Amino acid sequence: MSPTATKSVLSRPGSISPAFTHFSGALMELDEYRPSIADQVRVGYFSQDRSSQTEVSEIAQLKEMTEVLQNLVRDIENLKRSLHYAKHVLQADYENKLQERALDLYCRVNDRILELEKHHEERVNVIRRSYRQQLADAITQIASQHQHKPRRDQHERNSRNRDPLT
């Protein structure tokens, strides 16, 4: 292993010091070819991340990912707001249409009721005229019978008085 590679490996935080291990040469080679933190992240039991070391080269990627995530969060918030607004617009539109239909139904029912009341009033007036006519006919019939009855009674009295033998 080259001296610059050894220096870069030893300067990384969290790297193993060659003085503490008897496999220092092999460990340094493995440490040098270590994959990035994004490749090492494995979720274990109970969501414990096993990798914990971030390298300097990965900070730019993390910053980019952070910016992308922040943009996604902003986009999600904008979508939520627009969906909330659209929901309220649709709900208001639905309520307006519902009120229009209710008003239309109310007007039609009232018109039908007025029509039925008018028709009923016309029938009542026809029946009233009919009964008035029947009453007038009955009154004239009774009056004519009453006028004829005194004459008949007079005529019968006169006829009885003339024929006392019969």
DSSP file with accessible surface (Angstrom, degrees, kcal/mol):
  #  RESIDUE AA STRUCTURE BP1 BP2  ACC     N-H-->O    O-->H-N    N-H-->O    O-->H-N    TCO  KAPPA ALPHA  PHI   PSI    X-CA   Y-CA   Z-CA
    1    1 A M              0   0   93      0, 0.0    28,-0.0     0, 0.0    27,-0.0   0.000 360.0 360.0 360.0 141.7    0.0    0.0    0.0
    2    2 A S     >  -     0   0   56      1,-0.1     4,-2.4     4,-0.0     5,-0.2  -0.326 360.0-118.3 -76.6 158.2    1.3    3.4   -0.9
    3    3 A P  H  > S+     0   0  110      0, 0.0     4,-2.2     0, 0.0     5,-0.1   0.853 115.1  51.5 -66.1 -32.9    2.2    6.0    1.8
    4    4 A T  H  > S+     0   0  109      2,-0.2     4,-2.6     1,-0.2     5,-0.2   0.896 110.2  49.2 -70.0 -35.7   -0.4    8.5    0.5
    5    5 A A  H  > S+     0   0   11      2,-0.2     4,-2.5     1,-0.2     5,-0.2   0.914 111.7  48.8 -66.9 -40.5   -3.1    5.8    0.7
    6    6 A T  H  X S+     0   0   32     -4,-2.4     4,-2.6     1,-0.2    -2,-0.2   0.912 112.0  49.2 -64.6 -40.4   -2.0    4.9    4.2
    7    7 A K  H  X S+     0   0  158     -4,-2.2     4,-1.8     2,-0.2    -2,-0.2   0.919 112.4  47.1 -64.8 -43.2   -2.1    8.5    5.2
    8    8 A S  H  X S+     0   0   56     -4,-2.6     4,-0.7     2,-0.2    -2,-0.2   0.891 113.8  48.3 -68.0 -34.9   -5.6    9.0    3.7
    9    9 A V  H >< S+     0   0    1     -4,-2.5     3,-0.6     1,-0.2    -2,-0.2   0.921 114.3  45.6 -69.4 -41.6   -6.8    5.8    5.4
   10   10 A L  H 3< S+     0   0   75     -4,-2.6    -1,-0.2     1,-0.2    -2,-0.2   0.773 108.1  57.4 -73.5 -25.0   -5.4    6.8    8.7
   11   11 A S  H 3< S+     0   0   87     -4,-1.8    -1,-0.2    -5,-0.2    -2,-0.2   0.653  84.5  99.1 -81.5 -13.5   -6.7   10.4    8.4
   12   12 A R  S X< S-     0   0   46     -4,-0.7     3,-1.5    -3,-0.6     2,-0.1  -0.530  83.1-114.5 -71.9 136.4  -10.3    9.2    8.0
   13   13 A P  T 3  S+     0   0   90      0, 0.0     3,-0.1     0, 0.0    -1,-0.1  -0.460  99.9  23.5 -69.8 141.5  -12.3    9.4   11.2
   14   14 A G  T 3  S+     0   0   65      1,-0.3     2,-0.1    -2,-0.1    -3,-0.1   0.447  89.4 134.4  86.3  -0.8  -13.3    6.0   12.5
   15   15 A S    <   -     0   0   27     -3,-1.5     2,-0.4    -5,-0.2    -1,-0.3  -0.498  62.1-104.5 -81.2 157.9  -10.5    4.1   10.7
   16   16 A I        -     0   0   95     -2,-0.1    -1,-0.1    -3,-0.1    15,-0.1  -0.613  30.0-124.8 -86.2 132.4   -8.6    1.5   12.5
   17   17 A S    >   -     0   0   46     -2,-0.4     3,-1.2     1,-0.1     4,-0.4  -0.570  10.9-136.7 -75.6 135.1   -5.1    2.4   13.6
   18   18 A P  G >  S+     0   0   35      0, 0.0     3,-0.7     0, 0.0     6,-0.3   0.744 100.0  66.6 -65.7 -19.4   -2.4    0.0   12.3
   19   19 A A  G 3  S+     0   0   89      1,-0.2    -2,-0.0     5,-0.1    -3,-0.0   0.784  99.3  50.7 -72.3 -24.1   -0.7    0.0   15.8
   20   20 A F  G <  S+     0   0  174     -3,-1.2     2,-0.4     4,-0.0    -1,-0.2   0.520 106.9  56.3 -93.3  -7.0   -3.6   -1.7   17.4
   21   21 A T    <   -     0   0   38     -3,-0.7     3,-0.5    -4,-0.4     6,-0.0  -0.937  60.0-151.0-126.4 150.1   -4.0   -4.6   15.0
   22   22 A H  S    S+     0   0  156     -2,-0.4     3,-0.2     1,-0.2    -1,-0.1   0.538 101.3  57.6 -91.3  -7.6   -1.7   -7.3   13.8
   23   23 A F     >  +     0   0  126      1,-0.2     4,-2.4     2,-0.1     5,-0.3  -0.130  68.9 134.3-104.5  34.8   -3.6   -7.5   10.4
   24   24 A S  H  >  +     0   0   37     -3,-0.5     4,-2.1    -6,-0.3     5,-0.2   0.862  65.9  51.0 -59.7 -40.0   -3.0   -3.9    9.7
   25   25 A G  H  > S+     0   0   39     -3,-0.2     4,-1.7     2,-0.2    -1,-0.2   0.938 113.9  43.3 -65.4 -43.2   -1.9   -4.3    6.1
   26   26 A A  H  > S+     0   0   60      1,-0.2     4,-2.2     2,-0.2    -2,-0.2   0.905 114.3  50.7 -70.2 -40.2   -5.0   -6.4    5.1
   27   27 A L  H  X S+     0   0   58     -4,-2.4     4,-2.7     1,-0.2    -1,-0.2   0.879 107.9  52.7 -65.7 -37.9   -7.3   -4.1    7.0
   28   28 A M  H  X S+     0   0   22     -4,-2.1     4,-1.9    -5,-0.3    -1,-0.2   0.893 108.8  49.8 -67.2 -36.9   -6.0   -1.0    5.4
   29   29 A E  H  X S+     0   0  104     -4,-1.7     4,-1.4     2,-0.2    -2,-0.2   0.921 113.4  45.9 -66.7 -41.4   -6.5   -2.5    2.0
   30   30 A L  H  < S+     0   0  125     -4,-2.2    -2,-0.2     1,-0.2    -1,-0.2   0.896 112.1  51.9 -64.9 -39.0  -10.1   -3.5    2.9
   31   31 A D  H >< S+     0   0   24     -4,-2.7     3,-1.0     1,-0.2    -1,-0.2   0.853 106.4  54.5 -66.4 -33.7  -10.6    0.0    4.3
   32   32 A E  H 3< S+     0   0   65     -4,-1.9    -1,-0.2     1,-0.2    -2,-0.2   0.860 111.2  44.0 -69.4 -33.8   -9.4    1.6    1.2
   33   33 A Y  T 3< S+     0   0  175     -4,-1.4    -1,-0.2    -5,-0.1    -2,-0.2   0.139  82.2 138.2 -98.2  20.3  -11.9   -0.3   -1.0
   34   34 A R    <   -     0   0   60     -3,-1.0     3,-0.1     1,-0.1    -3,-0.1  -0.439  54.8-119.3 -66.8 134.4  -14.8    0.3    1.3
   35   35 A P        -     0   0   67      0, 0.0    -1,-0.1     0, 0.0     5,-0.1  -0.226  39.4 -82.4 -70.2 166.7  -18.0    1.1   -0.6
   36   36 A S    >>  -     0   0   35      1,-0.1     4,-1.4     3,-0.1     3,-0.7  -0.163  40.3-105.9 -67.2 166.2  -19.8    4.4    0.0
   37   37 A I  H 3> S+     0   0   23      1,-0.3     4,-1.1     2,-0.2    -1,-0.1   0.838 119.9  59.4 -64.7 -31.4  -22.2    4.9    2.9
   38   38 A A  H 34 S+     0   0   62      1,-0.2    -1,-0.3     2,-0.2     3,-0.1   0.851 107.7  46.6 -65.6 -31.7  -25.2    4.7    0.6
   39   39 A D  H <4 S+     0   0  113     -3,-0.7    -1,-0.2     1,-0.2    -2,-0.2   0.757 112.5  50.4 -78.9 -25.2  -24.1    1.2   -0.5
   40   40 A Q  H  < S+     0   0   38     -4,-1.4     2,-0.4    -5,-0.1    -2,-0.2   0.606  78.3 113.7 -88.9 -13.6  -23.5    0.1    3.1
   41   41 A V     <  +     0   0   70     -4,-1.1     2,-0.4    -5,-0.2     8,-0.1  -0.460  37.5 165.1 -67.8 116.8  -26.8    1.2    4.6
   42   42 A R        -     0   0  167     -2,-0.4     8,-1.3     6,-0.1     2,-0.6  -0.998  32.9-134.7-131.1 132.7  -28.6   -1.9    5.7
   43   43 A V  B     -A   49   0A  97     -2,-0.4     6,-0.2     6,-0.2     3,-0.1  -0.768  29.8-174.4 -90.8 122.8  -31.6   -1.8    7.9
   44   44 A G    >   -     0   0   20      4,-2.3     3,-1.2    -2,-0.6     2,-0.1   0.006  42.8 -35.3 -96.3-155.3  -31.3   -4.5   10.6
   45   45 A Y  G >  S+     0   0  183      1,-0.3     3,-0.9     2,-0.2    -1,-0.3  -0.383 129.9  10.9 -66.8 142.3  -33.7   -5.6   13.3
   46   46 A F  G 3  S-     0   0  191      1,-0.2    -1,-0.3    -3,-0.1    -2,-0.1   0.841 128.8 -71.2  57.3  34.3  -35.8   -2.9   14.8
   47   47 A S  G <  S+     0   0   97     -3,-1.2     2,-0.6     1,-0.2    -1,-0.2   0.846  82.5 160.3  57.2  39.2  -34.7   -0.4   12.1
   48   48 A Q    <   -     0   0  113     -3,-0.9    -4,-2.3     2,-0.0     2,-0.4  -0.815  35.9-136.6 -91.7 125.1  -31.1    0.0   13.3
   49   49 A D  B     -A   43   0A 104     -2,-0.6    -6,-0.2    -6,-0.2    -8,-0.1  -0.652   9.9-160.8 -79.9 134.4  -28.7    1.3   10.7
   50   50 A R  S    S+     0   0  154     -8,-1.3     2,-0.3    -2,-0.4    -1,-0.1   0.794  70.9  70.7 -87.0 -28.5  -25.4   -0.6   10.7
   51   51 A S        +     0   0   23     -9,-0.2    -2,-0.0     1,-0.1     3,-0.0  -0.717  46.4 158.2 -91.6 140.1  -23.3    2.0    8.9
   52   52 A S        +     0   0  111     -2,-0.3     2,-0.5   -11,-0.0    -1,-0.1   0.411  41.2  95.4-139.2  -0.4  -22.5    5.2   10.7
   53   53 A Q        -     0   0   56    -39,-0.0     2,-0.5   -16,-0.0   -39,-0.0  -0.833  50.8-162.8-103.3 129.9  -19.5    6.7    9.1
   54   54 A T        -     0   0   63     -2,-0.5     2,-0.2   -18,-0.1   -18,-0.0  -0.936  10.7-145.4-110.0 131.5  -19.8    9.4    6.4
   55   55 A E    >>  -     0   0   46     -2,-0.5     3,-0.8     1,-0.1     4,-0.7  -0.540  24.7-112.6 -92.1 162.4  -16.9   10.2    4.1
   56   56 A V  H >> S+     0   0  127      1,-0.3     3,-1.0     2,-0.2     4,-0.6   0.878 116.3  56.1 -62.0 -36.5  -16.1   13.7    2.8
   57   57 A S  H 3> S+     0   0   84      1,-0.3     4,-0.6     2,-0.2    -1,-0.3   0.769 103.7  55.3 -69.1 -23.1  -17.0   12.7   -0.8
   58   58 A E  H <> S+     0   0    2     -3,-0.8     4,-2.5     1,-0.2    -1,-0.3   0.645  87.8  77.6 -85.1 -13.7  -20.5   11.6    0.3
   59   59 A I  H <X S+     0   0   76     -3,-1.0     4,-2.8    -4,-0.7     5,-0.2   0.915  92.8  51.5 -64.6 -39.2  -21.3   15.0    1.9
   60   60 A A  H  X S+     0   0   57     -4,-0.6     4,-2.6     1,-0.2    -1,-0.2   0.926 111.1  48.3 -63.3 -41.3  -22.0   16.5   -1.5
   61   61 A Q  H  X S+     0   0  103     -4,-0.6     4,-2.9     1,-0.2    -2,-0.2   0.906 111.6  49.7 -65.0 -40.2  -24.4   13.6   -2.3
   62   62 A L  H  X S+     0   0   65     -4,-2.5     4,-2.8     2,-0.2    -2,-0.2   0.899 110.4  50.0 -64.8 -40.0  -26.1   14.1    1.0
   63   63 A K  H  X S+     0   0  134     -4,-2.8     4,-2.7     2,-0.2    -2,-0.2   0.923 112.1  47.7 -64.2 -42.0  -26.5   17.8    0.4
   64   64 A E  H  X S+     0   0  125     -4,-2.6     4,-2.8     2,-0.2    -2,-0.2   0.933 113.1  48.0 -62.7 -44.1  -28.0   17.1   -3.0
   65   65 A M  H  X S+     0   0  103     -4,-2.9     4,-2.9     1,-0.2    -2,-0.2   0.902 111.0  51.6 -63.6 -38.3  -30.3   14.5   -1.6
   66   66 A T  H  X S+     0   0   69     -4,-2.8     4,-2.7     2,-0.2    -2,-0.2   0.932 111.4  46.7 -63.7 -43.7  -31.3   16.9    1.2
   67   67 A E  H  X S+     0   0  116     -4,-2.7     4,-2.7     2,-0.2    -2,-0.2   0.920 112.9  49.3 -64.1 -43.6  -32.1   19.6   -1.4
   68   68 A V  H  X S+     0   0   82     -4,-2.8     4,-2.7     2,-0.2    -2,-0.2   0.930 112.5  48.1 -61.6 -43.3  -34.0   17.1   -3.5
   69   69 A L  H  X S+     0   0  100     -4,-2.9     4,-2.8     2,-0.2    -2,-0.2   0.905 110.7  50.8 -64.7 -40.6  -35.9   16.0   -0.4
   70   70 A Q  H  X S+     0   0  103     -4,-2.7     4,-2.6     2,-0.2    -1,-0.2   0.915 111.2  48.8 -63.0 -40.4  -36.7   19.6    0.6
   71   71 A N  H  X S+     0   0   71     -4,-2.7     4,-2.9     2,-0.2    -2,-0.2   0.914 111.7  49.5 -63.9 -41.2  -37.9   20.3   -2.9
   72   72 A L  H  X S+     0   0   88     -4,-2.7     4,-2.8     2,-0.2    -2,-0.2   0.909 110.3  50.1 -63.7 -40.8  -40.1   17.2   -2.7
   73   73 A V  H  X S+     0   0   76     -4,-2.8     4,-2.6     2,-0.2    -2,-0.2   0.928 112.2  47.6 -63.4 -43.3  -41.4   18.2    0.7
   74   74 A R  H  X S+     0   0  119     -4,-2.6     4,-2.7     2,-0.2    -2,-0.2   0.923 112.5  49.4 -62.4 -43.0  -42.3   21.7   -0.7
   75   75 A D  H  X S+     0   0   88     -4,-2.9     4,-2.8     1,-0.2    -2,-0.2   0.907 110.9  50.0 -62.5 -40.8  -43.9   20.1   -3.8
   76   76 A I  H  X S+     0   0   87     -4,-2.8     4,-2.8     2,-0.2    -2,-0.2   0.920 110.9  49.0 -63.5 -43.0  -45.9   17.8   -1.5
   77   77 A E  H  X S+     0   0   95     -4,-2.6     4,-2.6     2,-0.2    -2,-0.2   0.912 112.0  48.9 -62.7 -41.8  -47.0   20.8    0.6
   78   78 A N  H  X S+     0   0   76     -4,-2.7     4,-2.9     2,-0.2    -2,-0.2   0.912 112.2  48.7 -62.9 -42.3  -48.0   22.7   -2.6
   79   79 A L  H  X S+     0   0  104     -4,-2.8     4,-3.0     2,-0.2     5,-0.2   0.910 110.6  50.7 -63.2 -41.7  -49.9   19.6   -3.8
   80   80 A K  H  X S+     0   0  142     -4,-2.8     4,-2.7     2,-0.2    -2,-0.2   0.925 112.2  47.1 -61.4 -44.6  -51.7   19.3   -0.5
   81   81 A R  H  X S+     0   0  148     -4,-2.6     4,-2.9     2,-0.2    -2,-0.2   0.933 114.3  46.4 -62.5 -44.4  -52.6   23.0   -0.6
   82   82 A S  H  X S+     0   0   60     -4,-2.9     4,-3.1     2,-0.2    -2,-0.2   0.901 114.0  48.2 -67.5 -38.0  -53.9   22.7   -4.2
   83   83 A L  H  X S+     0   0  120     -4,-3.0     4,-2.8     2,-0.2    -1,-0.2   0.907 112.3  49.4 -66.1 -39.5  -55.8   19.5   -3.4
   84   84 A H  H  X S+     0   0  108     -4,-2.7     4,-2.3    -5,-0.2    -2,-0.2   0.934 113.8  46.0 -63.1 -44.3  -57.3   21.2   -0.3
   85   85 A Y  H  X S+     0   0  167     -4,-2.9     4,-2.6     2,-0.2    -2,-0.2   0.933 113.7  48.3 -63.7 -45.1  -58.2   24.2   -2.4
   86   86 A A  H  X S+     0   0   41     -4,-3.1     4,-3.0     1,-0.2     5,-0.2   0.898 110.0  53.2 -63.5 -38.4  -59.7   22.0   -5.2
   87   87 A K  H  X S+     0   0  124     -4,-2.8     4,-2.7     1,-0.2    -1,-0.2   0.935 111.1  45.6 -61.7 -45.5  -61.6   20.0   -2.6
   88   88 A H  H  X S+     0   0   85     -4,-2.3     4,-2.7     2,-0.2    -2,-0.2   0.892 113.0  50.4 -66.8 -37.3  -63.2   23.1   -1.2
   89   89 A V  H  X S+     0   0   67     -4,-2.6     4,-2.7     2,-0.2    -2,-0.2   0.939 113.2  45.4 -64.7 -46.2  -63.9   24.4   -4.7
   90   90 A L  H  X S+     0   0  116     -4,-3.0     4,-2.8     2,-0.2    -2,-0.2   0.907 113.4  50.2 -63.6 -39.4  -65.6   21.2   -5.7
   91   91 A Q  H  X S+     0   0   90     -4,-2.7     4,-2.7    -5,-0.2    -2,-0.2   0.925 112.2  46.8 -66.5 -41.8  -67.5   21.0   -2.4
   92   92 A A  H  X S+     0   0   44     -4,-2.7     4,-2.5     2,-0.2    -2,-0.2   0.910 112.9  49.8 -65.3 -40.4  -68.7   24.6   -2.8
   93   93 A D  H  X S+     0   0   72     -4,-2.7     4,-2.6     2,-0.2    -2,-0.2   0.922 111.5  48.9 -63.3 -43.1  -69.7   23.8   -6.4
   94   94 A Y  H  X S+     0   0  152     -4,-2.8     4,-2.7     1,-0.2    -2,-0.2   0.924 111.3  49.4 -62.5 -44.1  -71.6   20.7   -5.3
   95   95 A E  H  X S+     0   0   94     -4,-2.7     4,-2.6     2,-0.2    -1,-0.2   0.899 110.9  50.4 -63.6 -39.1  -73.4   22.7   -2.6
   96   96 A N  H  X S+     0   0   83     -4,-2.5     4,-2.6     2,-0.2    -2,-0.2   0.927 112.3  46.3 -63.8 -45.0  -74.3   25.4   -5.1
   97   97 A K  H  X S+     0   0  112     -4,-2.6     4,-2.6     2,-0.2    -2,-0.2   0.904 112.4  51.2 -63.5 -39.9  -75.7   22.8   -7.5
   98   98 A L  H  X S+     0   0   93     -4,-2.7     4,-2.5     1,-0.2    -2,-0.2   0.919 111.0  47.8 -63.4 -41.8  -77.5   21.1   -4.7
   99   99 A Q  H  X S+     0   0  128     -4,-2.6     4,-2.7     2,-0.2    -2,-0.2   0.897 110.9  51.8 -65.9 -39.6  -79.1   24.4   -3.6
  100  100 A E  H  X S+     0   0  132     -4,-2.6     4,-2.7     2,-0.2    -2,-0.2   0.932 112.2  45.5 -62.5 -45.0  -80.1   25.2   -7.2
  101  101 A R  H  X S+     0   0  190     -4,-2.6     4,-2.8     2,-0.2    -2,-0.2   0.898 112.8  50.7 -65.8 -38.6  -81.8   21.8   -7.6
  102  102 A A  H  X S+     0   0   56     -4,-2.5     4,-2.8     2,-0.2    -2,-0.2   0.920 112.2  47.1 -64.9 -41.9  -83.5   22.2   -4.2
  103  103 A L  H  X S+     0   0  109     -4,-2.7     4,-2.8     2,-0.2    -2,-0.2   0.915 112.5  49.8 -65.5 -41.5  -84.7   25.6   -5.2
  104  104 A D  H  X S+     0   0   87     -4,-2.7     4,-2.6     2,-0.2    -2,-0.2   0.933 112.9  46.6 -61.8 -45.8  -85.9   24.3   -8.5
  105  105 A L  H  X S+     0   0   90     -4,-2.8     4,-2.6     2,-0.2     5,-0.2   0.919 112.0  51.4 -62.4 -42.6  -87.7   21.4   -6.8
  106  106 A Y  H  X S+     0   0  143     -4,-2.8     4,-2.6     1,-0.2    -2,-0.2   0.926 111.3  47.2 -60.5 -45.0  -89.2   23.8   -4.3
  107  107 A C  H  X S+     0   0   55     -4,-2.8     4,-2.7     2,-0.2    -2,-0.2   0.915 112.5  49.1 -64.4 -43.1  -90.5   26.1   -7.1
  108  108 A R  H  X S+     0   0  148     -4,-2.6     4,-2.5     2,-0.2    -2,-0.2   0.912 112.4  47.7 -63.5 -42.1  -91.9   23.2   -9.0
  109  109 A V  H  X S+     0   0   69     -4,-2.6     4,-2.6     2,-0.2    -2,-0.2   0.929 113.0  48.5 -64.6 -43.3  -93.7   21.8   -6.0
  110  110 A N  H  X S+     0   0   55     -4,-2.6     4,-2.7    -5,-0.2    -2,-0.2   0.905 111.5  49.7 -63.9 -41.0  -95.1   25.3   -5.1
  111  111 A D  H  X S+     0   0  101     -4,-2.7     4,-2.5     2,-0.2    -1,-0.2   0.917 112.0  48.4 -62.2 -42.6  -96.3   25.8   -8.7
  112  112 A R  H  X S+     0   0  128     -4,-2.5     4,-2.6     2,-0.2    -2,-0.2   0.906 111.3  50.1 -64.6 -40.7  -98.0   22.4   -8.6
  113  113 A I  H  X S+     0   0   74     -4,-2.6     4,-2.8     2,-0.2    -2,-0.2   0.927 111.3  48.4 -63.2 -44.2  -99.6   23.1   -5.3
  114  114 A L  H  X S+     0   0  103     -4,-2.7     4,-2.5     2,-0.2    -2,-0.2   0.908 111.5  50.6 -62.3 -40.2 -100.9   26.5   -6.6
  115  115 A E  H  X S+     0   0  112     -4,-2.5     4,-2.6     2,-0.2    -2,-0.2   0.925 111.8  47.0 -62.8 -44.9 -102.2   24.7   -9.7
  116  116 A L  H  X S+     0   0   85     -4,-2.6     4,-2.8     2,-0.2    -2,-0.2   0.897 111.9  50.6 -64.4 -40.4 -104.0   22.1   -7.6
  117  117 A E  H  X S+     0   0  115     -4,-2.8     4,-2.7     2,-0.2    -2,-0.2   0.911 111.3  48.5 -63.5 -41.1 -105.4   24.8   -5.3
  118  118 A K  H  X S+     0   0  141     -4,-2.5     4,-2.5     2,-0.2    -2,-0.2   0.929 112.5  47.9 -63.7 -45.8 -106.7   26.7   -8.3
  119  119 A H  H  X S+     0   0   87     -4,-2.6     4,-2.2     2,-0.2    -2,-0.2   0.916 112.6  49.3 -61.2 -42.2 -108.2   23.6   -9.8
  120  120 A H  H  X S+     0   0  117     -4,-2.8     4,-2.7     2,-0.2    -2,-0.2   0.916 110.0  50.9 -62.9 -43.3 -109.9   22.8   -6.4
  121  121 A E  H  X S+     0   0   93     -4,-2.7     4,-2.5     1,-0.2    -2,-0.2   0.900 109.0  51.4 -62.6 -40.0 -111.2   26.3   -6.1
  122  122 A E  H  X S+     0   0   99     -4,-2.5     4,-2.3     2,-0.2    -1,-0.2   0.925 111.2  47.4 -63.2 -43.0 -112.7   26.0   -9.6
  123  123 A R  H  X S+     0   0  154     -4,-2.2     4,-2.6     2,-0.2    -2,-0.2   0.907 111.2  50.9 -64.6 -41.0 -114.4   22.7   -8.7
  124  124 A V  H  X S+     0   0   33     -4,-2.7     4,-2.8     1,-0.2    -1,-0.2   0.920 110.3  49.9 -62.0 -41.8 -115.7   24.2   -5.4
  125  125 A N  H  X S+     0   0   60     -4,-2.5     4,-2.7     2,-0.2    -2,-0.2   0.905 110.2  50.3 -63.9 -40.1 -117.1   27.2   -7.4
  126  126 A V  H  X S+     0   0   76     -4,-2.3     4,-2.6     2,-0.2    -2,-0.2   0.934 112.3  47.1 -63.0 -44.5 -118.8   24.8   -9.9
  127  127 A I  H  X S+     0   0   92     -4,-2.6     4,-2.8     1,-0.2     5,-0.2   0.918 111.4  51.3 -64.0 -41.3 -120.4   22.9   -7.0
  128  128 A R  H  X S+     0   0  125     -4,-2.8     4,-2.6     2,-0.2    -2,-0.2   0.929 111.2  47.2 -60.5 -46.4 -121.5   26.1   -5.3
  129  129 A R  H  X S+     0   0  150     -4,-2.7     4,-2.6     2,-0.2    -1,-0.2   0.907 111.8  51.9 -61.2 -40.7 -123.2   27.3   -8.6
  130  130 A S  H  X S+     0   0   54     -4,-2.6     4,-2.7     2,-0.2    -2,-0.2   0.938 112.1  44.3 -61.9 -46.9 -124.8   23.9   -9.0
  131  131 A Y  H  X S+     0   0  148     -4,-2.8     4,-2.9     2,-0.2    -1,-0.2   0.878 112.4  52.6 -67.5 -35.3 -126.2   23.9   -5.5
  132  132 A R  H  X S+     0   0  165     -4,-2.6     4,-2.9    -5,-0.2    -1,-0.2   0.914 110.9  47.8 -63.3 -42.2 -127.4   27.5   -5.8
  133  133 A Q  H  X S+     0   0  113     -4,-2.6     4,-2.8     2,-0.2    -2,-0.2   0.924 112.5  48.2 -64.3 -43.5 -129.1   26.6   -9.0
  134  134 A Q  H  X S+     0   0  108     -4,-2.7     4,-2.7     2,-0.2    -2,-0.2   0.907 113.0  49.1 -62.4 -39.8 -130.7   23.5   -7.4
  135  135 A L  H  X S+     0   0  106     -4,-2.9     4,-2.8     2,-0.2    -2,-0.2   0.930 111.8  48.0 -64.3 -44.6 -131.8   25.8   -4.4
  136  136 A A  H  X S+     0   0   43     -4,-2.9     4,-2.6     1,-0.2    -2,-0.2   0.920 112.9  49.0 -63.5 -41.0 -133.2   28.4   -6.8
  137  137 A D  H  X S+     0   0   81     -4,-2.8     4,-2.4     2,-0.2    -2,-0.2   0.917 112.4  47.8 -62.8 -43.1 -135.1   25.6   -8.7
  138  138 A A  H  X S+     0   0   38     -4,-2.7     4,-2.9     2,-0.2     5,-0.2   0.909 111.2  50.9 -65.6 -39.7 -136.4   24.1   -5.5
  139  139 A I  H  X S+     0   0   98     -4,-2.8     4,-2.9     2,-0.2    -2,-0.2   0.933 112.2  46.1 -64.3 -45.2 -137.5   27.6   -4.2
  140  140 A T  H  X S+     0   0   87     -4,-2.6     4,-2.6     2,-0.2    -1,-0.2   0.905 113.4  49.9 -65.5 -37.9 -139.4   28.3   -7.5
  141  141 A Q  H  X S+     0   0  114     -4,-2.4     4,-2.5     2,-0.2    -2,-0.2   0.938 113.4  45.1 -65.3 -45.8 -141.0   24.8   -7.4
  142  142 A I  H  X S+     0   0  106     -4,-2.9     4,-2.8     1,-0.2    -2,-0.2   0.915 113.5  51.1 -64.8 -39.2 -142.1   25.3   -3.8
  143  143 A A  H  X S+     0   0   43     -4,-2.9     4,-2.4    -5,-0.2    -2,-0.2   0.921 111.3  47.0 -64.6 -42.3 -143.3   28.8   -4.6
  144  144 A S  H  X S+     0   0   46     -4,-2.6     4,-2.0     2,-0.2    -1,-0.2   0.907 113.7  48.2 -67.6 -38.4 -145.3   27.6   -7.6
  145  145 A Q  H  X S+     0   0  104     -4,-2.5     4,-2.2    -5,-0.2    -2,-0.2   0.905 111.7  50.6 -65.7 -38.1 -146.8   24.7   -5.5
  146  146 A H  H  < S+     0   0  134     -4,-2.8    -2,-0.2     2,-0.2    -1,-0.2   0.889 109.9  49.5 -67.9 -38.0 -147.6   27.1   -2.7
  147  147 A Q  H  X S+     0   0  119     -4,-2.4     4,-0.9    -5,-0.2    -1,-0.2   0.887 114.6  44.6 -69.2 -35.6 -149.4   29.5   -5.1
  148  148 A H  H  X S+     0   0   93     -4,-2.0     4,-2.5    -5,-0.2    -2,-0.2   0.842 104.0  64.9 -77.2 -31.9 -151.4   26.7   -6.6
  149  149 A K  H  X S+     0   0  112     -4,-2.2     4,-3.4     2,-0.2     5,-0.3   0.933  99.8  48.6 -64.0 -46.2 -152.3   25.1   -3.3
  150  150 A P  H  > S+     0   0   63      0, 0.0     4,-2.6     0, 0.0    -1,-0.2   0.917 113.1  49.6 -61.8 -35.1 -154.4   28.0   -2.0
  151  151 A R  H  X S+     0   0  162     -4,-0.9     4,-2.8     2,-0.2    -2,-0.2   0.928 113.3  45.9 -66.7 -42.1 -156.3   28.1   -5.2
  152  152 A R  H  X S+     0   0  134     -4,-2.5     4,-3.1     2,-0.2     5,-0.2   0.917 113.2  49.0 -65.5 -44.6 -156.9   24.4   -5.1
  153  153 A D  H  X S+     0   0   52     -4,-3.4     4,-2.5     2,-0.2    -2,-0.2   0.919 113.9  46.9 -61.1 -41.5 -157.9   24.6   -1.5
  154  154 A Q  H  X S+     0   0   94     -4,-2.6     4,-2.5    -5,-0.3    -2,-0.2   0.917 112.6  49.5 -64.2 -42.5 -160.3   27.5   -2.3
  155  155 A H  H  X S+     0   0  124     -4,-2.8     4,-2.3    -5,-0.2    -2,-0.2   0.908 111.1  48.9 -65.8 -41.7 -161.6   25.6   -5.3
  156  156 A E  H  X S+     0   0   82     -4,-3.1     4,-2.1     2,-0.2    -2,-0.2   0.907 111.8  49.4 -66.3 -38.9 -162.2   22.5   -3.1
  157  157 A R  H  X S+     0   0  131     -4,-2.5     4,-2.3     1,-0.2    -2,-0.2   0.922 112.0  48.7 -65.2 -42.1 -164.0   24.5   -0.5
  158  158 A N  H  X S+     0   0   57     -4,-2.5     4,-1.5     1,-0.2    -2,-0.2   0.900 111.0  49.8 -65.5 -39.7 -166.1   26.1   -3.1
  159  159 A S  H  X S+     0   0   49     -4,-2.3     4,-1.5     1,-0.2    -1,-0.2   0.873 111.4  49.1 -70.7 -31.6 -166.9   22.8   -4.6
  160  160 A R  H  < S+     0   0  162     -4,-2.1    -1,-0.2     1,-0.2    -2,-0.2   0.894 109.1  52.6 -72.1 -40.2 -167.9   21.4   -1.2
  161  161 A N  H  < S+     0   0  124     -4,-2.3    -1,-0.2     1,-0.2    -2,-0.2   0.816 109.2  49.7 -67.8 -28.5 -170.0   24.3   -0.4
  162  162 A R  H  < S+     0   0  178     -4,-1.5    -1,-0.2     1,-0.3    -2,-0.2   0.881 114.2  43.2 -78.9 -38.5 -171.9   23.9   -3.6
  163  163 A D     <  +     0   0   96     -4,-1.5     3,-0.5    -5,-0.2    -1,-0.3  -0.723  60.6 162.0-109.6  83.2 -172.6   20.3   -3.3
  164  164 A P  S    S+     0   0  109      0, 0.0    -1,-0.2     0, 0.0    -2,-0.1   0.774  73.8  59.3 -73.6 -19.3 -173.7   19.7    0.2
  165  165 A L              0   0  173     -3,-0.2    -2,-0.1     0, 0.0    -5,-0.0   0.712 360.0 360.0 -81.1 -24.6 -175.2   16.3   -0.7
  166  166 A T              0   0  141     -3,-0.5    -6,-0.0    -6,-0.1    -3,-0.0   0.271 360.0 360.0 -82.7 360.0 -172.2   14.8   -2.0
